[in-house]
Amino acid sequence: MTANLPAAQRQDNSSRQALVMSTIAFTVCFAVWTIFSIIGVRIKQELGLNETEFGLLVGTPILTGSLVRMVLGVWTDRHGGRVVYTMTMLAAAVATFLLAFAHTYGQMLVAALGVGLAGGSFAVGVAYVSRFFPAGKQGTALGIFGVGNVGAAVTKFLAPFVLLSWGWQSVALIWAAALVVMAIVFWLTTGDDPVIRERRAGKTMPARSFWQEFAPLKNLQVWRFAFYYFFSFGAFVALSLWLPRYLIGVYGFGIATAGMIGAAYSIPASIFRAYGGVLSDRIGARTVLYWTFSVCAVATLVLSLPSADYVVRGISGPIPFHVEIGPLAFIAVASVLGFFMSLGKAAVYKHIPVYYPQSVGAVGGVVGMIGGLGGFILPIAFGALNDLTGVWSSCFMLLFLIVVSCLVWMHVTIRRMERAAEVKSPSLSYAAE
């Protein structure tokens, strides 16, 4: 039946199939990648960890998932996303299974390194999915794929109930089983991307050497995109991991309630990534990023305000004031922050296939790596700031400094590009930026 379909229709069907299955697989992988956001709270209680040790534990999987992205992206360019995606999920499943049998802090850190392989699936999916779509639709396609970030919300919503019913070890075992099932389904329902098929048929040149794949990384522009992603994605992951702990410590919520509120933050920050891709295709990634960084700067500034008591010298004597952000206001502002982060994540990745169409795996991998490192570094920094300052909102103070740096760097660079374009040709424009 399929053989009788027109070639264009068969291509559309395979493109949709690749996008849908990659997105579902990424959702499962992301759920596993952020598993410590919930079970880490119980492990902290059992082992008596301080804030810095807790931050290191929840951030360790993010470290692995970040560092392997560049290599996995290149492997996907060379060998195809179908096989690399499947093997990545199976390897992460083994590590997640072994996590259930870890007893000491050191053993859990080692297991967490393996769990982090699930996070490397992002670079695989970006390189795989982008090859099925033309440039004018890649922003939308990659935005839809990025909806898999909602896996963080899946963990926050479901894991607390599994943990309270059967223990945190059961969470690890069930999440590992989900990875194995997903790997099998993905292998059976997807095919090779068009580039790999043509390469195997001898219609295109063989793959470049491994080191040639990294040639674009010498461009400062790549690292600027990576810094944008350090905030838009790295801070999202960091807050996904940190919010349950923050809500328990600041507002006294139980772990189930904190998990559901954390899910409420993660869902818009994930689902609307697809909308960010559509916007980037329609109005340009530059405009989307300006809105993202501007609104996020305001949101993080508001959330940075610590609870405080002030005394004003009034006409008739001292007038005391108490200032704090209540739980409802916090949830509202955090949701706005998550929404605009989701737009920014899609906008950053809109740039990559436009500027580096032959190196999506390598460039997308390094941008994803730096973004993922944000998810590793920032939770540790949040814990360290708590230990050093004793101020819960210090994490948002740090995020405010980062997003303002992104905004300033982008604006200065774009103004320089515009001046250079005016000198060369008044009609020259930069479509993606």
C-alpha positions as CSV (number, residue, x, y, z in Angstrom):
1,M,0.0,0.0,0.0
2,T,2.7,2.4,0.9
3,A,4.6,1.7,-2.3
4,N,1.6,3.0,-4.3
5,L,1.6,6.4,-2.6
6,P,3.2,9.4,-4.3
7,A,6.8,10.0,-3.2
8,A,5.9,13.4,-1.7
9,Q,3.2,11.8,0.4
10,R,5.4,9.0,1.6
11,Q,8.0,11.7,2.6
12,D,5.3,13.7,4.5
13,N,4.3,10.5,6.3
14,S,7.8,9.6,7.3
15,S,8.5,13.1,8.4
16,R,5.5,13.2,10.6
17,Q,6.3,9.7,12.0
18,A,9.8,10.7,12.8
19,L,8.7,13.9,14.5
20,V,6.0,12.3,16.5
21,M,8.1,9.4,17.7
22,S,11.1,11.5,18.4
23,T,9.0,13.9,20.5
24,I,7.5,11.0,22.5
25,A,10.9,9.4,23.0
26,F,12.3,12.8,24.1
27,T,9.5,13.2,26.6
28,V,10.3,9.8,28.2
29,C,14.1,10.6,28.2
30,F,13.5,14.0,29.8
31,A,11.3,12.4,32.5
32,V,14.2,10.1,33.4
33,W,16.8,12.9,33.1
34,T,15.0,15.0,35.8
35,I,14.2,12.1,38.1
36,F,16.3,13.4,40.9
37,S,14.1,16.5,41.2
38,I,11.7,14.3,43.2
39,I,13.6,11.3,44.5
40,G,16.5,13.6,45.4
41,V,14.4,15.2,48.1
42,R,13.9,11.8,49.8
43,I,17.5,10.8,49.3
44,K,18.6,14.1,50.9
45,Q,16.5,13.2,53.9
46,E,17.8,9.7,54.1
47,L,21.5,10.6,53.8
48,G,21.4,13.9,55.6
49,L,22.8,15.9,52.7
50,N,23.5,19.6,52.9
51,E,22.2,22.0,50.2
52,T,25.4,21.9,48.1
53,E,25.5,18.1,48.2
54,F,21.9,18.0,47.2
55,G,22.5,20.4,44.3
56,L,25.4,18.2,43.1
57,L,23.2,15.1,43.2
58,V,20.4,16.6,41.2
59,G,22.8,18.2,38.8
60,T,25.0,15.2,38.0
61,P,22.7,13.7,35.4
62,I,22.5,17.0,33.8
63,L,26.3,17.1,33.5
64,T,26.5,13.8,31.7
65,G,23.5,14.6,29.4
66,S,25.3,17.9,28.5
67,L,28.8,16.6,27.9
68,V,27.6,13.7,25.6
69,R,25.4,15.9,23.4
70,M,28.1,17.1,21.1
71,V,29.4,13.6,20.5
72,L,25.9,12.1,20.1
73,G,25.0,14.9,17.7
74,V,28.0,14.2,15.5
75,W,27.3,10.4,15.6
76,T,23.8,11.1,14.5
77,D,25.0,13.2,11.6
78,R,27.3,10.3,10.6
79,H,25.3,7.1,11.5
80,G,21.7,8.3,11.7
81,G,19.3,9.2,14.5
82,R,17.4,5.9,14.5
83,V,20.2,3.7,15.8
84,V,21.9,6.4,18.0
85,Y,18.6,7.3,19.6
86,T,17.7,3.7,20.4
87,M,21.1,2.9,21.8
88,T,21.1,6.0,24.0
89,M,17.8,5.1,25.5
90,L,18.9,1.5,26.3
91,A,22.1,2.7,27.9
92,A,20.3,5.2,30.1
93,A,17.8,2.5,31.1
94,V,20.6,0.3,32.4
95,A,22.0,3.1,34.6
96,T,18.5,4.0,35.9
97,F,17.8,0.4,36.8
98,L,21.1,0.2,38.7
99,L,20.3,3.4,40.6
100,A,17.6,1.6,42.5
101,F,20.3,-0.6,44.1
102,A,22.6,2.3,45.2
103,H,23.0,2.9,48.9
104,T,25.7,5.4,49.5
105,Y,26.1,9.0,48.2
106,G,29.1,8.0,46.1
107,Q,27.2,5.1,44.4
108,M,24.2,7.4,43.7
109,L,26.5,10.0,42.0
110,V,28.0,7.3,39.8
111,A,24.5,6.0,38.9
112,A,23.4,9.6,38.2
113,L,26.2,9.9,35.7
114,G,24.7,7.1,33.7
115,V,21.1,8.3,34.1
116,G,22.3,11.5,32.5
117,L,22.7,9.8,29.1
118,A,19.0,10.2,28.7
119,G,19.5,14.0,28.4
120,G,21.9,13.5,25.4
121,S,18.8,12.4,23.4
122,F,18.1,16.0,22.7
123,A,21.1,16.5,20.4
124,V,20.2,13.2,18.6
125,G,16.6,14.3,18.1
126,V,17.5,17.8,16.7
127,A,19.9,16.3,14.2
128,Y,17.5,13.5,13.2
129,V,14.3,15.6,13.0
130,S,15.8,18.6,11.2
131,R,16.8,16.4,8.2
132,F,13.1,15.6,7.4
133,F,12.0,19.2,7.0
134,P,12.9,22.2,4.8
135,A,14.4,25.4,6.3
136,G,11.1,27.2,6.4
137,K,9.5,24.5,8.6
138,Q,12.5,23.6,10.8
139,G,11.7,26.1,13.5
140,T,8.2,24.7,13.9
141,A,9.4,21.1,13.7
142,L,12.1,21.6,16.3
143,G,9.8,23.5,18.5
144,I,7.3,20.6,18.4
145,F,10.2,18.2,19.2
146,G,11.2,20.4,22.1
147,V,7.8,19.9,23.7
148,G,9.4,16.7,25.0
149,N,10.7,19.0,27.8
150,V,7.2,18.3,29.3
151,G,8.8,15.0,30.6
152,A,10.0,17.1,33.6
153,A,6.4,17.7,34.4
154,V,5.5,14.0,34.0
155,T,8.2,13.2,36.6
156,K,7.0,15.9,39.0
157,F,3.4,14.9,38.7
158,L,3.7,11.1,38.8
159,A,6.9,10.4,40.7
160,P,5.7,11.7,44.1
161,F,2.8,9.3,44.2
162,V,5.0,6.4,43.2
163,L,7.6,7.4,45.8
164,L,5.0,7.8,48.6
165,S,3.4,4.4,47.7
166,W,6.4,2.2,47.1
167,G,9.6,4.2,47.7
168,W,12.1,6.1,45.6
169,Q,13.7,2.9,44.3
170,S,10.4,2.0,42.6
171,V,10.5,5.3,40.7
172,A,13.9,4.4,39.3
173,L,12.8,0.9,38.3
174,I,9.5,2.0,36.6
175,W,11.3,4.9,34.7
176,A,14.0,2.4,33.5
177,A,11.3,0.1,32.2
178,A,9.6,3.0,30.4
179,L,12.9,3.7,28.6
180,V,13.3,0.2,27.4
181,V,9.8,0.0,26.1
182,M,10.2,3.4,24.3
183,A,13.5,2.3,22.7
184,I,11.9,-0.8,21.3
185,V,8.8,1.1,20.0
186,F,11.1,3.8,18.5
187,W,13.2,1.3,16.6
188,L,10.1,-0.5,15.2
189,T,8.2,2.6,14.1
190,T,10.9,4.9,12.6
191,G,13.2,4.8,9.6
192,D,16.5,6.4,8.6
193,D,16.5,10.1,7.7
194,P,16.8,11.2,4.0
195,V,20.5,12.0,4.2
196,I,21.4,8.6,5.6
197,R,19.2,6.8,3.0
198,E,20.9,8.7,0.2
199,R,24.3,8.1,1.6
200,R,23.7,4.4,1.8
201,A,22.4,4.4,-1.7
202,G,25.6,6.1,-2.9
203,K,23.8,9.2,-4.1
204,T,25.8,11.6,-1.8
205,M,29.3,12.0,-0.7
206,P,30.4,9.9,2.3
207,A,30.3,11.5,5.7
208,R,33.1,14.1,6.6
209,S,35.8,13.1,8.9
210,F,35.0,13.2,12.6
211,W,37.1,16.3,13.2
212,Q,35.8,18.2,10.2
213,E,32.3,18.0,11.8
214,F,33.6,20.4,14.6
215,A,35.0,23.1,12.2
216,P,32.1,25.5,12.8
217,L,32.8,25.6,16.5
218,K,35.6,28.1,16.0
219,N,32.9,30.7,15.3
220,L,32.1,33.0,18.2
221,Q,28.5,33.1,17.0
222,V,28.1,29.4,18.0
223,W,29.2,30.2,21.5
224,R,26.9,33.2,21.7
225,F,23.9,31.0,20.7
226,A,25.2,28.6,23.4
227,F,25.1,31.3,26.0
228,Y,21.5,32.2,25.1
229,Y,20.7,28.5,25.6
230,F,22.5,28.4,28.9
231,F,19.8,30.6,30.2
232,S,16.7,29.7,28.2
233,F,17.2,25.9,28.6
234,G,19.8,25.6,31.4
235,A,17.9,27.8,33.8
236,F,14.7,26.0,32.9
237,V,16.2,22.6,33.8
238,A,17.8,24.0,36.9
239,L,14.4,25.4,38.1
240,S,12.7,22.2,37.2
241,L,15.1,20.4,39.5
242,W,15.2,23.1,42.2
243,L,11.6,24.3,42.5
244,P,10.2,21.3,44.6
245,R,13.0,22.0,47.1
246,Y,12.4,25.7,47.0
247,L,8.7,25.4,47.5
248,I,9.1,23.0,50.4
249,G,11.7,25.3,52.1
250,V,10.0,28.6,51.5
251,Y,6.3,27.9,51.6
252,G,6.3,24.6,53.6
253,F,4.5,22.5,51.0
254,G,4.5,18.7,51.1
255,I,6.5,16.8,48.5
256,A,3.4,15.9,46.5
257,T,2.1,19.4,46.4
258,A,5.5,20.8,45.6
259,G,5.8,18.3,42.8
260,M,2.5,19.3,41.2
261,I,3.3,23.0,41.4
262,G,6.7,22.2,39.9
263,A,4.8,20.4,37.1
264,A,2.6,23.5,36.6
265,Y,5.8,25.4,35.9
266,S,7.3,22.8,33.6
267,I,4.2,22.2,31.4
268,P,3.9,25.7,29.9
269,A,7.7,25.9,29.8
270,S,7.6,22.8,27.6
271,I,4.4,22.8,25.6
272,F,4.8,26.4,24.4
273,R,8.2,25.6,22.9
274,A,6.3,24.5,19.8
275,Y,4.6,28.0,19.7
276,G,8.1,29.5,20.0
277,G,9.1,27.6,16.9
278,V,6.1,28.9,15.0
279,L,6.8,32.4,16.1
280,S,10.4,32.1,15.1
281,D,9.4,31.0,11.6
282,R,6.9,33.9,11.3
283,I,8.5,36.9,12.9
284,G,12.1,35.9,13.3
285,A,14.1,34.4,16.1
286,R,15.7,37.8,16.9
287,T,12.4,39.3,17.9
288,V,11.4,36.3,19.9
289,L,14.7,36.4,21.8
290,Y,14.3,40.1,22.5
291,W,10.9,39.5,24.1
292,T,12.2,36.4,25.9
293,F,15.2,38.1,27.6
294,S,13.3,41.3,28.4
295,V,10.4,39.6,30.1
296,C,12.6,37.1,31.9
297,A,14.7,39.9,33.2
298,V,11.6,41.5,34.8
299,A,10.4,38.1,36.2
300,T,13.6,37.1,37.7
301,L,14.0,40.6,39.3
302,V,10.6,40.3,40.9
303,L,11.4,36.8,42.2
304,S,14.7,38.0,43.5
305,L,13.1,40.1,46.1
306,P,13.6,38.4,49.5
307,S,11.1,38.5,52.3
308,A,11.9,41.5,54.5
309,D,10.7,43.7,57.2
310,Y,11.1,47.5,56.9
311,V,10.6,50.3,59.4
312,V,9.9,53.7,58.0
313,R,10.2,56.8,60.3
314,G,6.7,58.2,60.0
315,I,5.4,61.5,61.2
316,S,3.8,59.9,64.2
317,G,6.5,57.3,64.8
318,P,7.9,54.1,63.2
319,I,5.8,52.5,60.5
320,P,6.6,48.8,60.0
321,F,6.3,47.1,56.6
322,H,6.5,43.4,55.7
323,V,7.3,42.5,52.1
324,E,7.2,39.0,50.6
325,I,6.0,37.2,47.5
326,G,3.1,34.9,48.4
327,P,2.8,31.4,47.0
328,L,0.1,32.4,44.4
329,A,2.1,35.4,43.2
330,F,5.3,33.2,43.0
331,I,3.5,30.5,41.0
332,A,2.1,33.2,38.6
333,V,5.4,34.9,38.0
334,A,7.3,31.6,37.7
335,S,4.8,30.4,35.1
336,V,5.3,33.6,33.0
337,L,9.1,33.0,33.3
338,G,8.7,29.4,32.1
339,F,6.5,30.5,29.2
340,F,9.0,32.9,27.8
341,M,11.9,30.5,28.4
342,S,10.0,28.1,26.2
343,L,9.8,30.6,23.4
344,G,13.5,31.4,23.8
345,K,14.6,27.7,23.6
346,A,12.8,27.4,20.3
347,A,14.2,30.7,19.0
348,V,17.8,29.7,19.7
349,Y,17.5,26.4,17.8
350,K,15.8,28.2,14.9
351,H,19.3,29.7,14.2
352,I,21.2,26.5,13.9
353,P,19.9,24.9,10.7
354,V,19.7,28.3,9.1
355,Y,23.4,29.3,9.7
356,Y,24.9,25.8,9.9
357,P,22.8,23.5,7.7
358,Q,25.6,21.0,7.1
359,S,26.6,20.8,10.8
360,V,23.4,20.7,12.7
361,G,24.6,17.8,14.8
362,A,27.9,19.4,15.9
363,V,26.6,22.9,16.4
364,G,23.3,21.8,17.9
365,G,25.3,19.4,20.1
366,V,27.6,22.1,21.5
367,V,24.7,24.6,22.0
368,G,22.8,21.8,23.8
369,M,25.8,20.9,25.8
370,I,26.3,24.4,27.1
371,G,22.6,24.7,27.8
372,G,22.6,21.4,29.6
373,L,25.7,22.5,31.6
374,G,23.5,25.3,32.8
375,G,21.2,22.7,34.2
376,F,24.2,21.1,36.0
377,I,26.0,24.2,37.2
378,L,23.0,26.3,38.3
379,P,21.5,23.8,40.9
380,I,24.9,23.5,42.5
381,A,25.2,27.3,42.5
382,F,21.7,27.6,44.0
383,G,22.6,25.3,46.8
384,A,25.9,27.1,47.4
385,L,24.2,30.5,47.4
386,N,21.7,29.2,50.0
387,D,24.6,27.9,52.2
388,L,26.6,31.2,51.8
389,T,23.9,33.8,52.0
390,G,21.0,32.1,53.8
391,V,18.6,33.8,51.3
392,W,16.3,31.6,49.4
393,S,15.7,34.0,46.5
394,S,19.5,34.2,45.8
395,C,18.9,31.7,43.0
396,F,16.7,34.2,41.1
397,M,19.3,37.0,41.7
398,L,21.8,34.9,39.9
399,L,19.4,34.2,37.0
400,F,18.7,37.9,36.7
401,L,22.4,38.6,36.2
402,I,22.6,35.9,33.5
403,V,19.6,37.0,31.5
404,V,20.6,40.6,31.6
405,S,24.0,39.5,30.2
406,C,22.3,37.6,27.4
407,L,20.2,40.7,26.5
408,V,23.2,43.0,26.5
409,W,25.4,40.7,24.5
410,M,22.7,40.1,21.9
411,H,21.8,43.8,21.5
412,V,25.4,44.9,21.2
413,T,26.1,42.2,18.6
414,I,23.0,42.9,16.5
415,R,23.8,46.6,16.5
416,R,27.3,45.8,15.2
417,M,25.8,43.6,12.5
418,E,23.3,46.2,11.5
419,R,26.0,48.9,11.2
420,A,28.2,46.5,9.1
421,A,25.2,45.7,6.9
422,E,24.5,49.4,6.3
423,V,28.0,49.9,5.1
424,K,27.9,46.9,2.7
425,S,24.3,47.1,1.4
426,P,21.2,48.9,2.8
427,S,19.1,46.0,1.7
428,L,21.1,43.3,3.5
429,S,19.1,41.6,6.3
430,Y,19.6,38.7,8.7
431,A,16.5,36.5,8.5
432,A,17.1,34.3,11.4
433,E,18.5,36.8,13.8
